[in-house]
Amino acid sequence: MLLTTLRANLENPFLQYKKGFLPEDFYLQVGVKNNQQVARLILDFELPLTENFREELSKNLTEMEAPRDA
């Protein structure tokens, strides 16, 4: 139940951003960071997600796990 609530709290800002209600800089600085912190957990538990948000979480994880050039 806690993960479902967390999922809703993360997916809502994503949907607001996609509809133009949240500024891009806010979403990229706050939303993506929050997504990255719990994306693996949400995906591993196979919580119900919109397909767009599932893709966003996967993208956020890939970006976080990618080696950074020095």
Sequence and secondary structure as in RCSB ss.txt:
>XXXX:A:sequence
MLLTTLRANLENPFLQYKKGFLPEDFYLQVGVKNNQQVARLILDFELPLTENFREELSKNLTEMEAPRDA
>XXXX:A:secstr
 HHHHHHHHHHHHHHHHHTTSS HHHIIIIIHHHHHHHHHHHHHTT    HHHHHHHHHHHHHHHS    
